[in-house]
Amino acid sequence: MNIHFISIGGSAMHNLAIALSKKGFIITGSDDAIHEPSKSRLESYGLLPKELGWFSDKIHQNLDAVILGMHAKKDNPELKKAQELGIKIYSYPAFLFDQAKNKTRVVIGGSHGKTTITSMILHVLHYHEKEVDFMVGAQLEGFETMVHLTEENDFSVLEGDEYLSSPIDLRPKFHLYKPNIALLSGIAWDHINVFPTFESYVSQFEVFISSITNGGILVYNEEDEIVKKLVEESTASIKKYPYRTPDHFIENGTTFLNTEEGDLPLEFFGSHNLQNLAGAKWICQHMGIDQDDFYEAIVSFKGASKRLEKIVENTTTVVFKDFAHSPSKVNATTKAVKEQYSERTVLACLELHTYSSLNATFLSEYRGALNAADKAVVFYSPDAVKIKQLDAVSKEQIAAAFDRDDLIIYTNPVEFKDFLFSQNLQNTALLLMSSGNYGGLNFNEIKAFI
């Protein structure tokens, strides 16, 4: 097939482009901005556009399809040309479904934990040399790309994002996959720019449950009250399998999982991640991996990229970076670090970077999210607020929202960096939470500083 990508530079889009190129497809693409690591990875596969921008002459009758990314706008000249020529236009999730429609589709959904759970599943399957197609939202150790598509594999394991599919398809991505086996990890209001009320957000998960094929399987977190209610009230013709946080303990900085075979030391930590493990175990069992084989593999799982990723450690200091930005993720991640390093000072730094986190209406959702930290810092850029065309947010609003009297707040990236490098980090666990980079913070400098 001859396929053109509109917005090829996105994290998910460039991985799909590479996966299809490796499958033998003829791939072209365009974008108005391509950043690292997408740029280098596209270049290494000969897929990097020669120049940035949109060019309608790239759209022609020899194309079999166009894949449209969320970064593009409705009036994109390449999109308009494809529509005029009647070329098949796919959103990213619609194309994935088309590639997986004859396979057993395993879809991992939820407001939080879905990348980690999908990563755990893929790690276990890879360990036992069980080949599957997949799409996951992070780069995994031992995997070349975040997307892998074949003709022959029986299973397709997909991370099910609830964000919109494309500028011309406003359905949440996970509504398109029609899973045979599904998981719901938890529900906590997010994406306020698309789902302005909590009720409108929750309803997307109701649709997801109803999209599971008749006779299919739903694994769900029974410790999440909203998930439990939705699943138990569902009248869909599906089998339901609940999971909860397994028994575990922490000793000398290592988390151990209690099992029938003894206590298993884990490379990762946090109650939320133990909960993720329990969900991943159920899914793997439904895919033919028994409990003992799951445990054998999971002890070597180190975590997904940017999910409590340890970037440097010495005898007295440890530094983690984490993608956490929504209130539930910030709360779970901060608690996890304090539980794991109870004898150390936990310094938690959060960048408010997403549309939801910088929305004055949504800010109150962060109440108590940083309470587990001994010292808490929030950084946000007033320029980012302007770019997102939001009402200005004051330091006073931030302080009131988090409901913490000693909260430290920075809006200047240089001042935040100066603060960070002025700290005595002896006997400290430093946690850097953001989907951005604090206005240009170089993490390699932190490694050198420690």
N, C-alpha and C positions, 0 to 999 in steps of 0.2 A: 504493500500500500504506500501511496505517496501522501504524506500528511504535513500540514503546516501548523505551527504553534503560534498563536497570537498571545504574547506575554510569555515567552519561553524562559525568561530569567528567574521566574519564581522558584522557591524551594521545591515545591511538589512538581511543578511543570517541567523544570529542567531534568529532574530525575525520571519522569515519564518519557521525556524525549530521548534520554540516553537508553532507557530500557527498550523502547521501540526500535531505536537504531541498532542495538545489539540483537534484536529479534529479526533484523533484516529489512525493516521499513526504510523508505526514503524520507528523511526528515529535514524540513526547513523551519525557520522561526524568525520572529521579530520581537523587539522590546524597546522601550524608550530609556531604560536604565537596567543595567545588569551588574550586580555586585558579587563580591566573593562570598562563598566559594563557588557559586554558580558559574561565574565567568571562566575560571580556570578549568572547571570540570567540563563545561561545554566545549571549550577550546581543545581540550585533550581528546575529545571524540570528534573533532571537526564539525561541530554544530553551532559554534559561536557566530552570530550574524556579523557580516563584514562592517556594518555601520548601524548605529542606533537610530531608532525611529520607526515609523509605520510607512509601508510602501505598498500601495494598492496593486502594483504590477507583480507582486509576489503571489497574488491570488489569480489562479488561472484554471482552465477547464481540465487540466491534467491532474489536478488534486483530487484524491479520493475523499478527503475530509479535512476539516479545520478543527483544532482543539482550542477553545477559548478560555483564557484565564481570567480570574476575578480582577486582576489589575487593570485590564482593558476597560474602556468606557463604551457605552451603547453606540456612540457616534464614531467609533474607531473606523478609519477609512478601509482597513483590511476586512473588518467585519462586514461593513456595508457592501463591499465588493463581493464577498462570499455569498451574502444574502441575494444580491442581484443575479449572480450566476447560478444560484440554486444548489450550491455545494453543501454537502452534509456538514452541519456544525454541531460539535459535541462540547458539552462542558467536561471538565476533568473527571468528575464522578460518573457521568453518563458513559464516557469512553471506557472507564474501568469496568463498569457493569457489562458493557458490550463484550469485553474481553473475558469476563468471568461468568457469563450467563449459562454456560454448560458445565460449570464446576460447582462444587459444594462451597458456598460463600460463607465465610466466618467473619462477622463484623463486630468490632469492639467499639461501643459507644459510651458516652457519659461526659459530664462537664469536666472531669478531672481523672487522671490516671490512665487514659486510653492509650497514650503513646507508650507508657511504661509497660502496661499489660500486654500490648501487641508485641513489644520488644522481648518481653519474657517468653511469650509463646514461640516467637521466631528463634530465640536463643535455644530453647529446649529442642525444637524440631531440628535445628541445624546441628546441635550436638549429637542427635541420634540419626543424622544423615537422612532425614525425611524431607524431601524436596516439595516445596509449595510455592505458588505464586503469592505475592504480597505487595502491600503498600503500607508504609509506616512513616510517621512524621518526625523521625530523627535518624541520624546516621548511626548505624550499629556496628560494633566491633565484629569483624569477620564477614561483613556484607559490603559489597562494592557500591550498591545503590540502594536508595530507599524504596524503589519500585522494581519488581521482577515479574515478568510475564512470559509464559510459555504456552505451547499448544497441549503438552502432554500431562502436566501436573493436575491432580484430582482436586486439590483444595486451593482456594484463594482467600488469604487472610488480609482483611482490610481494616485500617483504622477509620472509624466512622465519625467524621467531624460534623457538627451541627451548623456550621457556618454556610453561607449561601454558595450555590453551585457556580454561577457565572452571572455577568451583568444582564443576560437575557433569560436566565433560568434562576428564579429567586427561591427555589426549593432548597432546604438544607441538604448538604451532600449525602448524609446518611439515609435520607428518604429514598435514594435511588438504587440502593444495593440489594434490596430484597433478600435478606440473609436466610440461610438454612439453619445456621447456628449464630446466636447473638449474645452479647454481654452488655449489661448496663452497670457502670461503676458508681455513679452518683449524679445528682442533679443540684447545681448551684447556679443561680442566675448569672448569665454572662451575655456578651454581645448586645448591649443595650441599644446600640445604634440600629439594630435589626429587629430585636425583640424588646420593645419599650416597656413591657410589663412582665412581671414574674410569671403570670398566668399564660401569656403568649409564648414564653420560653418553654415552660413545662409541657405545653400542648404539642411541641415538636417531638418530644419523647413518646407521647401517646401514639403519634403517627408512626414513629419508628417501630414501636411494639407491634402495631397492627400490620406493618409491612413484612413481618417475619412470615415465611412460607408456612402453609398449613402442615401441621405435624412437626414443625421445626422446634428448635431448642432455644430457651432463653435462660442464661446464667445471670444472676443479679445479686447485688449487694444488699442483703436484708438489713444491714445496719444503717442504711440511708432511708430515712422515713418516707421521703417523697418517692423514691424508686420502689420501695416495698409496697406503698399504697397503689401506685400505678400498675404494678405487675399483678398484685393480688386482685385488683378490680378488673383487670383485662379479661375479656371473654374470648380472646383469640384461641384458636385450636393449636396450642403449643404446649410443650413440656417445660416446666419451670424448675430451675435448680438454684436455690439460694446459697450464698456463701457469706462468711464473716471473718473477721481478723483471727488468725490462728494463734494458739498459745506460743509465747516466745519470751525470752529474757535477754538482758544485756549484761555482759561480763567483760571487764577489762577492755571496754571500747569495741567489743564485737557483739553483734546480735545473733542469738542462737534460736533456731526454730525447733520446737518440741515435736518429735515424730515418733511413730511406733518403733522405728529403727534406731532411735537415740536422738541426741541433740545435734542439729546440723548448724555449723557456723556459716553465716552469710556474708557476702561481700557488700551488701547494701543494708540500709536500716530505715527505721521509721514505721510507725504503726500503719500509716497509709500505704506504704509499700508492702508490708506484710499482708494487708488486705488485698492489694493488687495481686500478690502471689497466689492467694487463695482462689481468686477468680481465674487467673491464668491456668492453675492446676485443673480446674473443672473443664475448661476449654480443651486443654491438651488431652484429657481423658476422653472427651467426646471425639477427638481426632485420632485416637488409638494409642496414646502414650499412657501407660499405667502409672500409678502413684510412685512406685519405687524408681522408675526411670525418670520421672519428672524431678524427684528430689536429687537424683544423681547429677542431673544437668544443671539445676537451678543454683547449686552452690557456687558455680563459676560465673554466674551472671553479675556483672559489675555495674549495671544500670545503663539507661539510655543517655545519649549525649545531652548535656545541659539540664539533666534531671538529677539534682544533688550530685553534680560532677565535681569530684575532688581535683582541684587544680594545683595545689601545693600543700605539703605537710612536712613539719619537722617535729622534734620531740615535744615542743610546747605549743605549737600553733598549727591549725588546719584551716584551709580556705576552700569553700564550696561556691560554685555558681549554679544557679537554678533558674529555669525558665518561668518559675512561678510569678504570676501577676494578678490573677483573680483572687478575691478574698479567701475562698475556701482553700486554694493551693498555698497561698501565703501562710495561712494559719497552720495547715498540716505540715508544711515544710519547716517552719520555725519551731513548732513543737517537736518534730522529729530530731532536729539538731540538738535541742536542749535535752531531750531524753537520752540521746546517745552520748552527749558530753556534759553530763550533769555537774561535774566538778569544775567545769571551765566557764569563763565568761562568754556568753553568746552575743556577738555583735551582728545584728541583722540589718542589712541595708536593702531597701526596696525602691526601685524606680517605677513611678507611675508613668506608663508609656503608651498604653492602649487607649482606644476611644472610650471604653467603659470606665477605666480607672481614672480618667481625667474628666469625667462627667460629674458635675456638681450634684446632680440628683442621685447618682449611683454611689458616691463616696461613702455614704453612711453604712454601706455593706461591709466596709473594712473595720468596723468597730471591733476592737479586741484582737484583730488578726496578728498583731505583733507582740501581744502580751507575754508570750513565752520567752522572748529575748530579754537579756539583762540590759542591753543598750540597743535602742532602735533608731534608725535613720530613714527618712523618706526623701528621695530626690525626685524632682520633676522639673521640666523645662516649660516656662511660659510660652516659648516659641512653638513647642509641640502642641500646646493648647490652641494657639492661633491657627496653625497649619490644619488642625482637625476641625477648625471653625466652631469651636466650643466657647461657651462663656468663660471669662477669666476665673481662675481658681486662686484663692488667697491662701497664705500660710495658715491663717486663722481657721479657714474652712478645713484644711487638712488636719490640723491639730484636733479640732472638734470631732471630725469623722473617726479618727483612730482612737479617741477617748483615752489618750495617754499623756499625762502632764509633762513627762520628761522627753517627749518625742523631739528629735533633732530634725530640722527640715532645711534642705538646701535647694536652691533654684539655679545656682551657678555651678557649672561642671568643674571649673578650676577650684572653687572653694570646697566642693565636695572631695575632690582629689586631694587637696591639701589636708583636709580633715583626716581622710583615710590614712595618708602616709605620716600623719603626726601621732597616730595611735600606738600605744605600747601593746603589742599583740601577744605578749607572753601569756601563756595559759588561757588562750582565747580560741574560740571557733568563730571564724568570720564567714558570714553567709551573704552572698551577693545575689539578689533576686531581681531579675529583669528580663523582658523580651527585647530590650534595647542594649545600650552600652554606656549608660550614664553620661551621655554627651561626648563620648570619645575616650572612655577609660581603656587603657591598654592593659589587658590581663597579664601580659608577660612582665610588665613592670611590677606587678604585685608579686609574682613568683620571685623576681629578683630581690624585692624588698624583704620578703620572708626569709 
